[in-house]
Amino acid sequence: MHSITSQYLARFRRLDDGVGGADSDGAPALLPVTGAQRRFVLVRAMDPAGRPDLVPMFFSFPRGTVDLARLAAAARRLAVLHPVLRARPEVLRGTPVLRLGPPEVPVTRVSRVPGEDAAAALRRVLCDWAPQGAPLRLFLAADGLDGAEGQGGPGAEGPREVLAVVLEHTACDGQSLNRIVEELGAAYAAGRAADGPSPADAAAELDAYREAVLLQLAAEDRAGSPAAMAYWGDRLRAVGERARSANGPQSLARDGLPSGSAERRMPAPEAGTSFPQLLDACRAAAEALYGKGHVVPLGYPWGGRPPGAAPVLGCFLNTVVFPTATGTGPVTPEETAGAWWDDLDHAGTPFDAVVHAARAAGSGWRGGLDGLLTVDDARRRPPLRLGGVTGREIHIDGRAVRGPFAVSVTQGPELRLRMVWDRAVHSDGTAEAAFAALTGALGSPAAAVG
């Protein structure tokens, strides 16, 4: 039986042949998508409003630092070089693809309406994101509310402005974000008059990108073997459709925002915090959110570029599913670690194939994730420098979230824990108890609920 990946490639090649395979410049008009991109394209296609998953980064600068014309020139140079920054996702005859377009990167100064600070203004423009358009967009908003301080920090710093660098998830994964920040700063430093990538450089990058995607799809085809499908079918057979929140959704929140959040910083253990420890902490949170007796599907990104591929920008990290059983009795760290290592032996199986395997094994699960876990290393994240000024990366809470809850962990000199939740699913009280369980499992009480 052919794997989902090989079937996808066969459909893509028929489509590619049907559109002539190239545009007027001889470049391919369509590009195939990785398994990770397939997931995001199909989720977008099934969304009633066609909304994509967005990955925003927010940087606070002293007011007046950012020259929008210079920033636009820098961003355009990135889009000329990197095909995924000028490619639009679409579904043709049921087949997800990327269609190459012009290297357009909107750079917009956001006007605040009365009563808004930068955070509120940027939440508004992200909520109004037009589904058809460039996958990379930049927004700049002055901070402060009616003369008061906003996200920028203490008053001694003076007025601030917040730059949002926003990508659709089909265009990036965690490994791509660092490179985008670094290259955007370098292109800005070069100035508006600097030469952009040559046609030869752009063509070489396009060839490298296409080759990386094809190598990734070949790896995913191998990872969709009958043995892997049998493994995931057995592993996820008990996962069901979304469990109900222990105490229901949040009644109308005072701030009127669709999501809540909590954050905690704690000393990092000398040996670091292992991934199985984080999974067990998420299990504790899931039990507080959903109660006992559930098998909650928790997703986390894993993987990298395939062997032999260039380090191109794109979305290559697979979403691996960890079945988080709640209230089944004590689970030892060794049991969690053993199950996780077994999962990693099959972590290359693309997400849609994993869902198919679970359903073939008798699960009623249709692929919705009840929780997400992401882990970053603060020591690997370059700062965004514009005109010799280093921006401070900040968070803007209260944005709409795709899943019921998500945990993000930043490892470094300290351990930074953040959790966001969808108030249409979980009440603030239930989520705050879950965050307390999460931090308690890692040896610290919860704090800084927002």
MARSE-229052 format. One record per residue (C-alpha): residue number from 1; x, y, z; residue in one letter. Coordinates in steps of 0.2 Angstrom, whole numbers, plus 2048, in hexadecimal, padded with zeros to 3 digits. Layout:
BEGIN
{NUM,{X,Y,Z},"A"}
...
This chain:
BEGIN
{1,{800,800,800},"M"}
{2,{807,811,7FC},"H"}
{3,{80A,81D,80A},"S"}
{4,{801,82E,80C},"I"}
{5,{811,837,807},"T"}
{6,{813,82D,7F7},"S"}
{7,{801,830,7F2},"Q"}
{8,{803,842,7F5},"Y"}
{9,{813,843,7EA},"L"}
{10,{80A,83A,7DC},"A"}
{11,{7FB,846,7DD},"R"}
{12,{807,855,7DE},"F"}
{13,{811,84F,7CE},"R"}
{14,{801,84E,7C4},"R"}
{15,{7FC,860,7C9},"L"}
{16,{80E,866,7C6},"D"}
{17,{80D,85F,7B4},"D"}
{18,{7FC,866,7B2},"G"}
{19,{801,878,7B5},"V"}
{20,{810,877,7AA},"G"}
{21,{81D,875,7B8},"G"}
{22,{824,887,7B6},"A"}
{23,{820,899,7B6},"D"}
{24,{825,8A6,7A9},"S"}
{25,{837,8A7,7B0},"D"}
{26,{839,894,7B0},"G"}
{27,{837,892,7C2},"A"}
{28,{82B,885,7C9},"P"}
{29,{81A,88C,7CB},"A"}
{30,{815,87F,7D9},"L"}
{31,{81F,878,7E7},"L"}
{32,{81B,868,7F1},"P"}
{33,{818,869,803},"V"}
{34,{81F,860,812},"T"}
{35,{815,855,81D},"G"}
{36,{815,864,82A},"A"}
{37,{80F,870,81D},"Q"}
{38,{802,864,817},"R"}
{39,{7FB,864,829},"R"}
{40,{7FA,877,82A},"F"}
{41,{7F3,879,818},"V"}
{42,{7E5,86D,81B},"L"}
{43,{7E1,875,82C},"V"}
{44,{7E0,886,823},"R"}
{45,{7D5,87E,815},"A"}
{46,{7C9,877,822},"M"}
{47,{7C8,887,82C},"D"}
{48,{7B7,890,828},"P"}
{49,{7C0,8A1,826},"A"}
{50,{7D0,899,81E},"G"}
{51,{7DB,89F,82C},"R"}
{52,{7ED,89A,82C},"P"}
{53,{7F7,895,83B},"D"}
{54,{802,8A5,83F},"L"}
{55,{813,8A5,847},"V"}
{56,{816,8B7,84E},"P"}
{57,{826,8BE,856},"M"}
{58,{825,8CF,85F},"F"}
{59,{833,8DB,862},"F"}
{60,{833,8EA,86C},"S"}
{61,{83E,8F9,867},"F"}
{62,{841,90B,86C},"P"}
{63,{834,916,863},"R"}
{64,{83B,91B,852},"G"}
{65,{848,90D,850},"T"}
{66,{83F,904,841},"V"}
{67,{840,90C,830},"D"}
{68,{832,904,827},"L"}
{69,{838,907,815},"A"}
{70,{849,8FF,81A},"R"}
{71,{840,8F1,823},"L"}
{72,{835,8EE,813},"A"}
{73,{845,8ED,808},"A"}
{74,{84D,8E1,814},"A"}
{75,{83E,8D6,815},"A"}
{76,{83C,8D5,802},"R"}
{77,{84E,8CF,800},"R"}
{78,{84A,8C0,80B},"L"}
{79,{83A,8BC,801},"A"}
{80,{844,8BD,7F1},"V"}
{81,{851,8B1,7F7},"L"}
{82,{845,8A5,801},"H"}
{83,{838,89C,7F6},"P"}
{84,{82D,898,805},"V"}
{85,{82B,8AB,809},"L"}
{86,{823,8AE,7F8},"R"}
{87,{819,89E,7F7},"A"}
{88,{806,89D,7FA},"R"}
{89,{7FE,88D,801},"P"}
{90,{7EF,887,7F8},"E"}
{91,{7E6,876,7F5},"V"}
{92,{7E4,871,7E3},"L"}
{93,{7D8,862,7DF},"R"}
{94,{7DA,85D,7F1},"G"}
{95,{7ED,85E,7F1},"T"}
{96,{7F6,86B,7FC},"P"}
{97,{804,875,7F2},"V"}
{98,{80E,885,7F3},"L"}
{99,{80C,891,7E4},"R"}
{100,{81A,89D,7E2},"L"}
{101,{816,8AF,7E1},"G"}
{102,{81F,8C0,7E1},"P"}
{103,{82A,8C4,7EF},"P"}
{104,{81E,8D0,7F8},"E"}
{105,{820,8D3,80B},"V"}
{106,{813,8E0,812},"P"}
{107,{81B,8EB,81F},"V"}
{108,{80D,8F5,828},"T"}
{109,{80D,903,835},"R"}
{110,{7FE,8FF,840},"V"}
{111,{7F3,90D,845},"S"}
{112,{7EC,90B,857},"R"}
{113,{7DA,90F,85A},"V"}
{114,{7D5,918,86A},"P"}
{115,{7D8,90D,879},"G"}
{116,{7E5,901,871},"E"}
{117,{7F7,8FE,875},"D"}
{118,{803,8F5,869},"A"}
{119,{7FD,8E4,870},"A"}
{120,{7EB,8E7,86C},"A"}
{121,{7EF,8EF,85B},"A"}
{122,{7F9,8E0,856},"L"}
{123,{7ED,8D4,85C},"R"}
{124,{7E0,8DC,851},"R"}
{125,{7EA,8DC,841},"V"}
{126,{7EE,8C9,844},"L"}
{127,{7DC,8C5,847},"C"}
{128,{7D8,8CE,836},"D"}
{129,{7E6,8C5,82D},"W"}
{130,{7E1,8C3,81B},"A"}
{131,{7E2,8B0,816},"P"}
{132,{7E8,8B4,804},"Q"}
{133,{7F8,8BD,804},"G"}
{134,{80B,8BD,808},"A"}
{135,{810,8B0,815},"P"}
{136,{81C,8BD,81E},"L"}
{137,{815,8CD,824},"R"}
{138,{81C,8DB,82F},"L"}
{139,{812,8E7,83A},"F"}
{140,{819,8F5,845},"L"}
{141,{80E,8FD,853},"A"}
{142,{813,90B,85F},"A"}
{143,{811,906,871},"D"}
{144,{809,90E,880},"G"}
{145,{7F7,911,884},"L"}
{146,{7F1,923,885},"D"}
{147,{803,928,88A},"G"}
{148,{805,91A,896},"A"}
{149,{812,90C,895},"E"}
{150,{80E,8FD,88B},"G"}
{151,{817,8ED,887},"Q"}
{152,{827,8F6,885},"G"}
{153,{82C,8F6,897},"G"}
{154,{831,903,8A4},"P"}
{155,{82E,915,8A1},"G"}
{156,{841,919,8A2},"A"}
{157,{843,910,891},"E"}
{158,{838,91E,889},"G"}
{159,{82B,91B,87B},"P"}
{160,{82C,90A,873},"R"}
{161,{825,902,863},"E"}
{162,{822,8EF,85F},"V"}
{163,{826,8E6,84F},"L"}
{164,{81C,8D7,84B},"A"}
{165,{825,8CB,83F},"V"}
{166,{817,8BE,83A},"V"}
{167,{818,8AF,82F},"L"}
{168,{80C,8A2,82A},"E"}
{169,{811,891,831},"H"}
{170,{812,889,820},"T"}
{171,{821,895,81D},"A"}
{172,{82B,891,82D},"C"}
{173,{82F,886,83C},"D"}
{174,{838,889,84B},"G"}
{175,{849,886,843},"Q"}
{176,{845,893,835},"S"}
{177,{840,8A1,842},"L"}
{178,{852,8A4,848},"N"}
{179,{858,8A6,836},"R"}
{180,{84B,8B2,831},"I"}
{181,{84F,8BD,840},"V"}
{182,{861,8BC,83C},"E"}
{183,{85F,8C0,829},"E"}
{184,{853,8CD,82B},"L"}
{185,{85E,8D7,837},"G"}
{186,{86D,8D4,82B},"A"}
{187,{863,8DA,81C},"A"}
{188,{85D,8E9,826},"Y"}
{189,{86F,8EE,82A},"A"}
{190,{874,8ED,818},"A"}
{191,{868,8FC,814},"G"}
{192,{85B,8FF,807},"R"}
{193,{867,901,7F9},"A"}
{194,{870,8F0,7FB},"A"}
{195,{86F,8E4,7ED},"D"}
{196,{862,8D6,7EF},"G"}
{197,{865,8C3,7EB},"P"}
{198,{86A,8C0,7D9},"S"}
{199,{85F,8B6,7CE},"P"}
{200,{86C,8A8,7CF},"A"}
{201,{86C,8A8,7E2},"D"}
{202,{859,8A8,7E2},"A"}
{203,{858,89A,7D6},"A"}
{204,{865,890,7E0},"A"}
{205,{85B,892,7EF},"E"}
{206,{84B,88D,7E7},"L"}
{207,{854,87D,7E1},"D"}
{208,{85A,87A,7F2},"A"}
{209,{849,87C,7FA},"Y"}
{210,{840,871,7ED},"R"}
{211,{84E,863,7F0},"E"}
{212,{84C,865,803},"A"}
{213,{839,862,802},"V"}
{214,{83B,853,7F7},"L"}
{215,{848,84C,802},"L"}
{216,{83C,84F,811},"Q"}
{217,{82E,846,808},"L"}
{218,{839,837,804},"A"}
{219,{83D,836,816},"A"}
{220,{82B,838,81B},"E"}
{221,{826,82A,80E},"D"}
{222,{833,81E,817},"R"}
{223,{82C,823,828},"A"}
{224,{81A,81F,822},"G"}
{225,{81F,80C,821},"S"}
{226,{812,7FF,827},"P"}
{227,{81C,7FC,837},"A"}
{228,{81B,80E,83B},"A"}
{229,{809,80F,837},"M"}
{230,{806,800,843},"A"}
{231,{810,808,850},"Y"}
{232,{806,818,850},"W"}
{233,{7F6,80F,84F},"G"}
{234,{7FA,805,85E},"D"}
{235,{801,815,867},"R"}
{236,{7F2,820,864},"L"}
{237,{7E3,814,864},"R"}
{238,{7DD,81A,874},"A"}
{239,{7DD,82D,86F},"V"}
{240,{7CB,833,86C},"G"}
{241,{7C4,843,866},"E"}
{242,{7C6,853,871},"R"}
{243,{7C3,851,883},"A"}
{244,{7B7,85D,88C},"R"}
{245,{7BF,86A,897},"S"}
{246,{7BD,865,8AA},"A"}
{247,{7B4,875,8AD},"N"}
{248,{7AE,87C,89C},"G"}
{249,{7B3,88C,893},"P"}
{250,{7B6,89C,89A},"Q"}
{251,{7A8,8A8,89D},"S"}
{252,{7AB,8B9,895},"L"}
{253,{7BC,8BF,89B},"A"}
{254,{7BE,8D0,8A2},"R"}
{255,{7CB,8D4,894},"D"}
{256,{7C0,8CD,886},"G"}
{257,{7CF,8C3,87F},"L"}
{258,{7CD,8B2,877},"P"}
{259,{7DB,8AA,881},"S"}
{260,{7E4,8AA,891},"G"}
{261,{7F6,8A8,896},"S"}
{262,{802,8A4,8A5},"A"}
{263,{814,8A5,8A6},"E"}
{264,{822,8A0,8B3},"R"}
{265,{835,8A2,8B3},"R"}
{266,{83E,896,8BE},"M"}
{267,{850,891,8C0},"P"}
{268,{856,884,8B3},"A"}
{269,{85C,874,8BA},"P"}
{270,{86F,872,8B8},"E"}
{271,{86C,863,8AD},"A"}
{272,{85E,86B,8A3},"G"}
{273,{84C,865,8A2},"T"}
{274,{849,856,898},"S"}
{275,{83C,854,88B},"F"}
{276,{833,846,894},"P"}
{277,{832,851,8A4},"Q"}
{278,{829,85E,89A},"L"}
{279,{81D,850,893},"L"}
{280,{819,84B,8A4},"D"}
{281,{816,85D,8AA},"A"}
{282,{80A,85E,89B},"C"}
{283,{802,84F,8A1},"R"}
{284,{7FF,857,8B2},"A"}
{285,{7F8,866,8A9},"A"}
{286,{7EC,85B,89E},"A"}
{287,{7E5,852,8AD},"E"}
{288,{7E1,863,8B5},"A"}
{289,{7D9,869,8A4},"L"}
{290,{7CF,859,89F},"Y"}
{291,{7CE,84F,8AF},"G"}
{292,{7D3,83C,8B1},"K"}
{293,{7D0,82E,8A5},"G"}
{294,{7D4,837,894},"H"}
{295,{7E2,834,887},"V"}
{296,{7E6,845,882},"V"}
{297,{7EF,848,871},"P"}
{298,{7FE,854,875},"L"}
{299,{808,859,865},"G"}
{300,{81A,85F,865},"Y"}
{301,{825,864,856},"P"}
{302,{834,859,852},"W"}
{303,{840,856,845},"G"}
{304,{84B,860,839},"G"}
{305,{851,862,827},"R"}
{306,{854,851,81F},"P"}
{307,{866,84A,81D},"P"}
{308,{86E,852,80D},"G"}
{309,{862,861,80D},"A"}
{310,{867,873,80D},"A"}
{311,{862,87D,81D},"P"}
{312,{854,886,813},"V"}
{313,{846,890,81B},"L"}
{314,{836,886,81C},"G"}
{315,{82A,87B,827},"C"}
{316,{832,86A,829},"F"}
{317,{82F,866,83C},"L"}
{318,{823,858,83E},"N"}
{319,{815,858,84B},"T"}
{320,{817,849,856},"V"}
{321,{809,843,861},"V"}
{322,{80B,83E,873},"F"}
{323,{7FC,835,87A},"P"}
{324,{7FA,83D,88B},"T"}
{325,{7F0,831,897},"A"}
{326,{7E9,83A,8A6},"T"}
{327,{7E4,832,8B7},"G"}
{328,{7EB,821,8B3},"T"}
{329,{7F6,81F,8C2},"G"}
{330,{808,825,8C5},"P"}
{331,{813,825,8B5},"V"}
{332,{826,824,8B9},"T"}
{333,{832,82F,8AF},"P"}
{334,{83A,820,8A8},"E"}
{335,{829,81A,8A0},"E"}
{336,{826,82B,898},"T"}
{337,{838,82C,892},"A"}
{338,{837,81A,88B},"G"}
{339,{827,81E,882},"A"}
{340,{82E,82E,87B},"W"}
{341,{83D,826,874},"W"}
{342,{833,819,86C},"D"}
{343,{829,827,864},"D"}
{344,{838,82F,85D},"L"}
{345,{83D,820,854},"D"}
{346,{82D,823,84A},"H"}
{347,{82D,836,84B},"A"}
{348,{82F,838,838},"G"}
{349,{81E,831,834},"T"}
{350,{814,841,82E},"P"}
{351,{805,847,838},"F"}
{352,{7F8,842,82C},"D"}
{353,{7FE,831,82B},"A"}
{354,{7FE,82F,83E},"V"}
{355,{7EC,835,83E},"V"}
{356,{7E8,828,831},"H"}
{357,{7F1,81A,83B},"A"}
{358,{7E7,81E,84B},"A"}
{359,{7D7,81E,842},"R"}
{360,{7DB,80E,839},"A"}
{361,{7DE,806,84A},"A"}
{362,{7CD,80B,851},"G"}
{363,{7D0,81C,858},"S"}
{364,{7C2,829,855},"G"}
{365,{7CF,837,856},"W"}
{366,{7CF,843,846},"R"}
{367,{7E0,84C,849},"G"}
{368,{7DB,85A,855},"G"}
{369,{7E8,85D,862},"L"}
{370,{7E3,861,874},"D"}
{371,{7F4,868,879},"G"}
{372,{804,86E,871},"L"}
{373,{816,86F,878},"L"}
{374,{824,879,871},"T"}
{375,{836,87A,877},"V"}
{376,{843,887,872},"D"}
{377,{854,88B,878},"D"}
{378,{857,89D,87C},"A"}
{379,{869,89C,879},"R"}
{380,{866,898,866},"R"}
{381,{85B,8A6,863},"R"}
{382,{864,8B5,85B},"P"}
{383,{85D,8C7,85F},"P"}
{384,{855,8D2,852},"L"}
{385,{860,8E1,84F},"R"}
{386,{85A,8EF,845},"L"}
{387,{865,8FE,842},"G"}
{388,{871,8F9,850},"G"}
{389,{863,8F8,85C},"V"}
{390,{85E,8E7,864},"T"}
{391,{84C,8E3,866},"G"}
{392,{845,8DB,875},"R"}
{393,{83A,8CC,871},"E"}
{394,{82A,8CD,87A},"I"}
{395,{819,8C3,87B},"H"}
{396,{808,8CA,876},"I"}
{397,{7FB,8BF,87F},"D"}
{398,{7E8,8BE,87C},"G"}
{399,{7E9,8B9,869},"R"}
{400,{7DE,8AB,862},"A"}
{401,{7E6,89A,864},"V"}
{402,{7E3,88B,859},"R"}
{403,{7E3,87D,867},"G"}
{404,{7DB,87C,878},"P"}
{405,{7EC,87F,881},"F"}
{406,{7FE,881,87D},"A"}
{407,{80E,880,887},"V"}
{408,{81E,888,882},"S"}
{409,{82F,886,88B},"V"}
{410,{83E,890,888},"T"}
{411,{84E,888,88F},"Q"}
{412,{85D,892,893},"G"}
{413,{865,899,8A3},"P"}
{414,{853,898,8AA},"E"}
{415,{844,88E,8A6},"L"}
{416,{836,898,89F},"R"}
{417,{825,890,89E},"L"}
{418,{816,898,895},"R"}
{419,{805,891,893},"M"}
{420,{7F6,898,888},"V"}
{421,{7E5,891,887},"W"}
{422,{7D5,894,87D},"D"}
{423,{7C8,89B,888},"R"}
{424,{7BA,894,87D},"A"}
{425,{7C0,883,884},"V"}
{426,{7C8,886,895},"H"}
{427,{7C3,892,8A3},"S"}
{428,{7D1,89C,8AA},"D"}
{429,{7CF,894,8BB},"G"}
{430,{7D2,882,8B3},"T"}
{431,{7E0,888,8A9},"A"}
{432,{7E9,891,8B7},"E"}
{433,{7E7,880,8C1},"A"}
{434,{7EF,877,8B2},"A"}
{435,{7FD,883,8B2},"F"}
{436,{800,881,8C4},"A"}
{437,{801,86E,8C1},"A"}
{438,{80D,870,8B3},"L"}
{439,{819,87B,8BD},"T"}
{440,{817,871,8CC},"G"}
{441,{81C,861,8C3},"A"}
{442,{82C,86A,8BE},"L"}
{443,{82F,86F,8D0},"G"}
{444,{828,881,8D1},"S"}
{445,{818,889,8D5},"P"}
{446,{80E,893,8C8},"A"}
{447,{80F,8A5,8C6},"A"}
{448,{80C,8B4,8BB},"A"}
{449,{7FB,8AF,8B4},"V"}
{450,{7F5,8BC,8A7},"G"}
